[in-house]
């Protein structure tokens, strides 16, 4: 087992622990950045980068992370549905290949 700190959930700074609302949608669109928070794009880049890093290991690779980390995979990949993934959902990620030049993601 390897613990990868970059798999941590997104940091919302001063909004940490608050109910998602208008501020959250503004944050996702880059219109609001709470003090001490990382931007949505920074978070997506970090999460996708660490998923790609983990997949360099011999497979199968099991990634255990909070649901927000899957935003990166959902944003850069495809799934059969756009529904939000609850925490602790088991998801299979399949990296791009010659037959499928995009990420595929599915719940198990």
Backbone as a chain_set.jsonl record, in Angstrom:
{"seq": "XXXXXXXXXXXXXXXXXXXXXXXXXXXXXXXXXXXXXXXXXXXXXXXXXXXXXXXXXXXXXXXXXXXXXXXXXXXXXXXXXXXXXXXXXXXXXXXXXXXXXXXXXXXX", "coords": {"N": [[0.848, -1.184, 0.0], [0.47, 2.215, -0.779], [0.517, 5.485, 0.321], [-0.718, 8.427, -0.988], [-0.389, 11.718, -0.718], [-1.442, 13.72, -2.412], [-3.941, 12.866, -3.153], [-5.746, 13.973, -1.517], [-8.798, 15.559, -0.48], [-10.372, 18.416, -1.985], [-9.291, 21.696, -1.088], [-11.145, 24.115, 0.448], [-10.59, 26.361, 1.817], [-11.564, 29.116, 3.753], [-14.216, 28.434, 3.473], [-14.451, 25.834, 4.115], [-16.198, 23.019, 5.255], [-18.665, 24.205, 5.029], [-22.048, 24.252, 3.77], [-22.608, 23.406, 0.423], [-23.367, 25.825, -1.968], [-24.458, 28.77, -3.613], [-21.949, 29.986, -3.595], [-20.297, 27.796, -4.098], [-20.877, 27.0, -6.751], [-20.037, 29.312, -8.046], [-17.323, 29.179, -7.393], [-16.578, 26.833, -8.811], [-16.862, 27.795, -11.408], [-14.86, 29.589, -11.51], [-15.338, 32.138, -10.589], [-15.317, 32.919, -7.981], [-13.078, 32.816, -5.272], [-12.564, 31.438, -2.334], [-10.818, 32.625, 0.579], [-7.707, 31.144, 1.119], [-8.301, 28.861, -0.303], [-7.935, 26.348, -2.905], [-8.0, 26.742, -6.462], [-10.651, 25.619, -8.645], [-9.68, 24.595, -11.085], [-6.979, 24.134, -10.375], [-7.356, 22.154, -8.477], [-8.55, 20.093, -10.067], [-6.41, 19.58, -11.848], [-4.445, 18.683, -10.033], [-5.685, 16.394, -8.925], [-6.18, 14.771, -11.217], [-3.561, 14.481, -12.097], [-2.422, 12.992, -9.982], [-3.945, 10.673, -10.101], [-3.14, 9.711, -12.599], [-0.437, 9.313, -11.961], [-0.634, 7.287, -10.02], [-1.567, 5.228, -11.64], [0.668, 4.449, -12.989], [1.827, 2.445, -11.616], [2.217, -1.156, -11.312], [-0.674, -2.94, -12.294], [-3.681, -4.556, -10.997], [-4.703, -1.264, -9.979], [-5.759, 0.163, -7.015], [-7.534, 2.899, -6.039], [-8.244, 4.862, -3.369], [-10.205, 7.407, -2.41], [-11.805, 10.535, -1.552], [-15.014, 11.625, -2.845], [-14.788, 14.029, -4.375], [-12.328, 13.893, -5.672], [-12.839, 12.386, -7.867], [-14.0, 14.155, -9.599], [-12.075, 15.094, -11.33], [-11.489, 12.842, -12.935], [-14.027, 12.47, -14.023], [-14.356, 14.889, -15.361], [-12.341, 14.818, -17.259], [-12.829, 12.5, -18.537], [-15.142, 9.911, -19.559], [-18.42, 8.889, -18.609], [-21.235, 6.789, -18.092], [-23.253, 8.243, -16.994], [-24.051, 11.485, -15.606], [-24.351, 11.756, -12.938], [-23.589, 12.693, -9.56], [-20.886, 11.339, -7.694], [-21.222, 9.594, -4.778], [-19.364, 9.632, -1.674], [-17.186, 6.878, -1.02], [-17.983, 5.277, -3.11], [-17.432, 2.649, -5.317], [-15.404, 2.74, -8.07], [-14.471, 2.11, -11.402], [-11.755, 2.962, -13.343], [-10.659, 3.345, -16.585], [-7.831, 3.751, -18.436], [-6.941, 5.771, -21.363], [-6.756, 4.165, -24.589], [-5.648, 2.698, -27.73], [-7.987, 1.826, -28.949], [-9.964, 3.185, -27.526], [-9.696, 6.384, -27.177], [-10.001, 7.942, -24.844], [-10.594, 8.557, -21.35], [-12.383, 6.095, -19.555], [-14.935, 5.685, -17.221], [-16.588, 3.932, -14.719], [-19.159, 2.96, -12.421], [-18.897, 0.342, -10.048]], "CA": [[0.0, 0.0, 0.0], [1.174, 3.486, -0.854], [-0.339, 6.639, 0.601], [-0.346, 9.543, -1.852], [-1.046, 12.889, -0.133], [-2.15, 14.528, -3.408], [-5.317, 12.372, -3.287], [-6.576, 14.652, -0.52], [-9.959, 16.3, -0.969], [-10.141, 19.816, -2.325], [-9.257, 22.656, 0.011], [-12.029, 25.258, 0.212], [-10.166, 27.472, 2.674], [-12.505, 29.606, 4.769], [-15.54, 27.829, 3.231], [-14.369, 24.422, 4.51], [-17.255, 22.56, 6.147], [-19.939, 24.865, 4.746], [-22.944, 23.631, 2.805], [-22.395, 23.926, -0.93], [-24.468, 26.677, -2.419], [-24.102, 29.681, -4.7], [-20.501, 30.177, -3.575], [-19.663, 26.606, -4.67], [-21.012, 27.09, -8.213], [-19.146, 30.399, -8.469], [-15.963, 28.654, -7.277], [-16.351, 25.918, -9.933], [-16.756, 28.571, -12.65], [-13.728, 30.505, -11.394], [-15.825, 33.483, -10.287], [-15.094, 33.209, -6.558], [-12.044, 31.993, -4.656], [-12.508, 31.69, -0.897], [-9.475, 32.797, 1.127], [-7.034, 29.908, 1.505], [-8.779, 27.728, -1.111], [-7.318, 26.153, -4.212], [-8.992, 26.95, -7.507], [-11.24, 24.399, -9.216], [-8.738, 24.059, -12.071], [-5.817, 23.595, -9.653], [-7.774, 20.893, -7.879], [-8.683, 19.095, -11.133], [-5.067, 19.226, -12.321], [-3.785, 17.882, -8.993], [-6.331, 15.085, -8.804], [-5.908, 13.972, -12.413], [-2.134, 14.16, -12.086], [-2.128, 11.917, -9.031], [-4.55, 9.449, -10.631], [-2.207, 9.234, -13.628], [0.764, 8.837, -11.259], [-0.969, 6.0, -9.406], [-1.742, 4.223, -12.682], [1.979, 4.012, -13.478], [2.174, 1.243, -10.859], [1.642, -2.375, -11.893], [-2.105, -3.05, -11.971], [-4.661, -3.478, -10.903], [-4.439, -0.208, -9.008], [-6.934, 0.567, -6.242], [-7.402, 4.264, -5.548], [-9.267, 5.18, -2.378], [-10.206, 8.849, -2.191], [-13.135, 11.115, -1.407], [-15.716, 11.805, -4.112], [-14.328, 15.164, -5.164], [-11.186, 13.51, -6.496], [-13.352, 11.834, -9.112], [-14.358, 15.223, -10.53], [-11.038, 15.151, -12.368], [-11.71, 11.728, -13.867], [-15.288, 12.734, -14.72], [-14.169, 16.038, -16.231], [-11.433, 14.462, -18.349], [-13.197, 11.194, -19.056], [-16.556, 9.72, -19.858], [-19.175, 7.932, -17.817], [-22.572, 6.608, -18.648], [-24.169, 9.18, -16.36], [-23.422, 12.657, -15.006], [-24.696, 11.826, -11.516], [-22.482, 12.867, -8.627], [-20.471, 10.102, -7.031], [-21.14, 9.704, -3.322], [-18.144, 9.084, -1.082], [-17.09, 5.43, -0.829], [-18.465, 4.573, -4.285], [-16.359, 1.927, -6.008], [-15.405, 3.177, -9.46], [-13.413, 1.562, -12.241], [-11.24, 3.897, -14.333], [-9.9, 2.689, -17.635], [-7.11, 4.803, -19.14], [-7.075, 5.759, -22.82], [-6.052, 3.148, -25.37], [-5.836, 2.954, -29.156], [-9.388, 1.588, -29.286], [-10.767, 4.196, -26.836], [-8.73, 7.444, -26.858], [-10.47, 8.77, -23.75], [-10.787, 7.85, -20.087], [-13.742, 5.63, -19.275], [-15.164, 5.556, -15.787], [-17.887, 3.307, -14.434], [-19.362, 2.472, -11.054], [-18.98, -1.114, -9.92]], "C": [[0.885, 1.235, 0.0], [0.182, 4.605, -0.59], [0.175, 7.814, -0.21], [-1.096, 10.783, -1.36], [-1.841, 13.721, -1.137], [-3.569, 14.037, -3.668], [-6.26, 13.02, -2.277], [-7.721, 15.39, -1.2], [-9.567, 17.744, -1.238], [-10.141, 20.683, -1.068], [-10.113, 23.86, -0.358], [-11.73, 26.415, 1.152], [-11.215, 27.831, 3.701], [-13.906, 29.03, 4.6], [-15.579, 26.352, 3.638], [-15.469, 24.094, 5.514], [-18.605, 23.21, 5.903], [-20.759, 24.055, 3.752], [-22.664, 24.254, 1.435], [-23.617, 24.725, -1.344], [-23.999, 27.526, -3.578], [-22.589, 29.859, -4.76], [-19.788, 29.014, -4.273], [-19.727, 26.645, -6.195], [-20.128, 28.208, -8.763], [-17.688, 29.935, -8.424], [-15.644, 27.741, -8.461], [-16.171, 26.67, -11.248], [-15.605, 29.574, -12.607], [-14.119, 31.933, -11.077], [-15.603, 33.89, -8.835], [-14.015, 32.265, -6.045], [-11.991, 32.329, -3.172], [-11.054, 31.799, -0.42], [-8.913, 31.444, 1.556], [-7.421, 28.691, 0.694], [-7.908, 27.557, -2.355], [-8.401, 26.358, -5.263], [-9.509, 25.596, -7.989], [-10.272, 23.769, -10.21], [-7.491, 23.482, -11.417], [-6.164, 22.232, -9.049], [-7.886, 19.794, -8.927], [-7.323, 18.644, -11.635], [-4.341, 18.335, -11.318], [-4.358, 16.481, -8.945], [-6.061, 14.211, -10.026], [-4.442, 13.572, -12.476], [-1.811, 13.006, -11.163], [-2.782, 10.6, -9.455], [-3.635, 8.86, -11.7], [-0.934, 8.673, -13.011], [0.508, 7.456, -10.657], [-1.052, 4.896, -10.458], [-0.438, 3.801, -13.346], [2.452, 2.748, -12.756], [1.599, 0.013, -11.562], [0.202, -2.551, -11.416], [-2.483, -4.417, -11.489], [-4.314, -2.504, -9.785], [-5.754, 0.158, -8.331], [-6.661, 1.965, -5.699], [-8.559, 4.52, -4.603], [-9.16, 6.663, -2.088], [-11.644, 9.312, -2.014], [-13.702, 11.45, -2.784], [-15.232, 12.947, -4.978], [-13.165, 14.835, -6.073], [-11.661, 12.966, -7.839], [-13.871, 12.903, -10.069], [-13.357, 15.27, -11.668], [-11.248, 14.054, -13.402], [-12.985, 11.955, -14.666], [-15.129, 13.879, -15.72], [-13.337, 15.673, -17.46], [-11.775, 13.121, -18.974], [-14.663, 11.119, -19.381], [-17.139, 8.709, -18.887], [-20.542, 7.831, -18.441], [-23.566, 7.611, -18.096], [-23.389, 10.351, -15.784], [-23.712, 12.769, -13.513], [-23.442, 11.99, -10.661], [-22.154, 11.523, -7.984], [-20.423, 10.321, -5.53], [-19.801, 9.158, -2.828], [-18.291, 7.579, -0.895], [-17.717, 4.637, -1.978], [-17.285, 3.895, -4.961], [-16.485, 2.221, -7.494], [-14.228, 2.548, -10.185], [-13.04, 2.598, -13.294], [-10.416, 3.104, -15.339], [-9.185, 3.778, -18.429], [-7.291, 4.705, -20.655], [-6.268, 4.627, -23.458], [-6.249, 3.478, -26.85], [-7.299, 2.781, -29.563], [-10.311, 2.656, -28.689], [-9.841, 5.315, -26.382], [-9.191, 8.418, -25.773], [-10.553, 7.904, -22.49], [-12.217, 7.314, -20.053], [-13.832, 5.341, -17.79], [-16.535, 4.954, -15.568], [-17.957, 2.875, -12.982], [-19.423, 0.954, -11.081], [-20.084, -1.498, -8.966]], "O": [[1.907, 1.292, 0.684], [-0.878, 4.662, -1.215], [1.354, 8.162, -0.136], [-2.306, 10.892, -1.561], [-2.82, 14.364, -0.757], [-4.335, 14.726, -4.342], [-7.433, 12.656, -2.193], [-7.615, 15.793, -2.359], [-8.537, 18.219, -0.76], [-10.886, 20.437, -0.12], [-9.848, 24.542, -1.349], [-12.528, 27.345, 1.271], [-11.702, 26.97, 4.434], [-14.717, 29.136, 5.521], [-16.615, 25.699, 3.521], [-15.648, 24.804, 6.504], [-19.598, 22.807, 6.509], [-20.211, 23.263, 2.984], [-22.506, 25.469, 1.31], [-24.755, 24.329, -1.092], [-23.236, 27.067, -4.427], [-22.008, 29.881, -5.845], [-18.789, 29.222, -4.962], [-18.734, 26.352, -6.861], [-19.536, 28.06, -9.832], [-16.906, 30.261, -9.317], [-14.571, 27.85, -9.055], [-15.411, 26.232, -12.111], [-15.4, 30.325, -13.56], [-13.321, 32.85, -11.272], [-15.691, 35.07, -8.497], [-14.028, 31.07, -6.341], [-11.45, 33.364, -2.783], [-10.169, 31.136, -0.962], [-9.572, 30.69, 2.272], [-6.93, 27.594, 0.96], [-7.238, 28.49, -2.798], [-9.585, 26.168, -4.984], [-8.879, 24.562, -7.766], [-10.06, 22.557, -10.19], [-6.991, 22.446, -11.856], [-5.374, 21.29, -9.105], [-7.385, 18.689, -8.722], [-7.102, 17.449, -11.828], [-3.701, 17.355, -11.697], [-3.619, 15.497, -8.926], [-5.747, 13.03, -9.881], [-4.118, 12.45, -12.865], [-1.017, 12.132, -11.511], [-2.236, 9.528, -9.196], [-3.381, 7.655, -11.71], [-0.406, 7.667, -13.486], [1.344, 6.56, -10.774], [-0.655, 3.76, -10.2], [-0.434, 2.892, -14.177], [3.362, 2.063, -13.223], [0.626, 0.113, -12.31], [-0.091, -2.327, -10.242], [-1.681, -5.348, -11.564], [-3.71, -2.876, -8.779], [-6.748, 0.433, -9.003], [-5.681, 2.186, -4.989], [-9.722, 4.409, -4.991], [-8.141, 7.128, -1.578], [-12.585, 8.568, -2.293], [-12.964, 11.547, -3.764], [-15.263, 12.844, -6.204], [-13.026, 15.435, -7.139], [-10.952, 13.078, -8.84], [-14.155, 12.603, -11.228], [-13.727, 15.461, -12.826], [-11.19, 14.308, -14.605], [-13.023, 11.663, -15.861], [-15.706, 13.838, -16.807], [-13.596, 16.156, -18.562], [-11.061, 12.659, -19.864], [-15.347, 12.139, -19.468], [-16.455, 7.804, -18.411], [-20.951, 8.688, -19.225], [-24.628, 7.808, -18.687], [-22.197, 10.226, -15.505], [-23.357, 13.768, -12.888], [-22.372, 11.487, -11.003], [-23.031, 10.688, -7.764], [-19.654, 11.157, -5.056], [-19.182, 8.322, -3.487], [-19.385, 7.075, -0.643], [-17.959, 3.439, -1.831], [-16.241, 4.519, -5.152], [-17.529, 1.984, -8.102], [-13.124, 2.466, -9.647], [-13.895, 3.061, -14.048], [-9.574, 2.289, -14.963], [-9.834, 4.634, -19.03], [-7.739, 3.679, -21.168], [-5.241, 4.198, -22.933], [-6.945, 4.438, -27.182], [-7.794, 3.507, -30.425], [-11.332, 2.993, -29.289], [-9.251, 5.216, -25.307], [-8.81, 9.588, -25.787], [-10.577, 6.676, -22.566], [-13.151, 7.997, -20.472], [-12.897, 4.812, -17.189], [-17.524, 5.399, -16.151], [-16.956, 2.476, -12.386], [-19.939, 0.358, -12.027], [-20.309, -2.684, -8.728]]}, "num_chains": 1, "name": "protein.A"}
